Amino acid sequence: MTTSTQSAGTGTGTGIDRVGVAGSGIMGTGIAELCAKSGLNVKVVVFSESSLVTAPRRLAASLDRGVAKGKLTVQERDAALGRVSFTRDLDALADRQLVIEAVKEDEQLKRELFATLDKIVEDPDAILATNTSSIPVVRLSSATRRPGHVLGMHFFNPVPVLPLVELVSSVLTDDAVSARALVFVRDVLGKKPIASPDRAGFLVNALLFPYLLSAVRMVESGLASAEVVDEGMVQGCSHPMGPLRLADLIGLDTTVSIAQAMYEEFKEPLYAPPPLLLRMVEGGLLGRKSGRGFHTYA
């Protein structure tokens, strides 16, 4: 039986064994799960009463799937669950050595959160990281008094499965902080870090989103159905998932937010969200999380 459990952070020289996660959606709980399985103490801040119920359930369900697939033992699952606590109190993150922000892709919301975390987190050496997929890190770090300790730590969905993490240092991030984050991601979390530029979309999404938006335009123009587009890319290019199912998985609202952020920065038409995509989001068709996007889900 294989296991994804890693050694605790203090054994690697990073000095990180207490992690905070601000946000409890799919990405936030995925990051919390990864950290807990790596032997770290994790506090997750949720932003609604209902999330105090749904977030622990989401975490437990994911760990149960790991047990069912033989990736975790029952004992490892229980130990990981025991390392995670959920709260609505941001002040609970005061003693954290690393806080990862994972709220929705809204620049103003993230800036306000970073300004608050800057006041709460007591350790002057603590790293404040953002899981943003499109917003330049320097815009968020400027909301704090410690921009040298702010960087991007962009995980991919599903966090426990996909190996890549984009590390994004701004022009203000201290080199020592970047180096410490790299060791943490690589040696503690067991992920594959790459250095990405601090520009909207970073590296992966800057390449991915023109492809996704092109697939949407193909459907919008009537050239092919979503099913045909996805089948073509899966069967013809060996992609594990077609572009429109991938957009549904990301969330069509998130897809729009990322596309708009990149279009705002570069003003290139290939980044502009197509009208069809905008209308779907306005109509509440958000993809897998709403049960319907370019495809329908149970």
Disulfide bonds with the S-S distance in Angstrom:
none
